[in-house]
């Protein structure tokens, strides 16, 4: 349960970082790059949830 919580928090922080980069730093390409981490983090969490 703790690992699932960790990956959800990591994905949410990645999303917030992406939004922050987009609106506050004005760097759209970097924000999109960070934004695509979210499904990767959630997929990795799902992998460890099934194999752990």
CORZIJO-V490875 format. One record per residue. N is the residue number from 0. RES is the residue in one letter. BURIAL is # if it has 16 or more other C-alpha atoms within 10 Angstrom, else .. Layout:
N/RES/BURIAL + N/RES/BURIAL
This chain:
0/X/. + 1/X/. + 2/X/. + 3/X/. + 4/X/. + 5/X/. + 6/X/# + 7/X/# + 8/X/. + 9/X/# + 10/X/# + 11/X/. + 12/X/. + 13/X/# + 14/X/# + 15/X/. + 16/X/. + 17/X/# + 18/X/# + 19/X/. + 20/X/# + 21/X/# + 22/X/. + 23/X/. + 24/X/. + 25/X/. + 26/X/. + 27/X/. + 28/X/. + 29/X/. + 30/X/# + 31/X/. + 32/X/. + 33/X/# + 34/X/# + 35/X/. + 36/X/# + 37/X/# + 38/X/. + 39/X/. + 40/X/# + 41/X/# + 42/X/. + 43/X/. + 44/X/# + 45/X/. + 46/X/. + 47/X/. + 48/X/. + 49/X/. + 50/X/. + 51/X/.
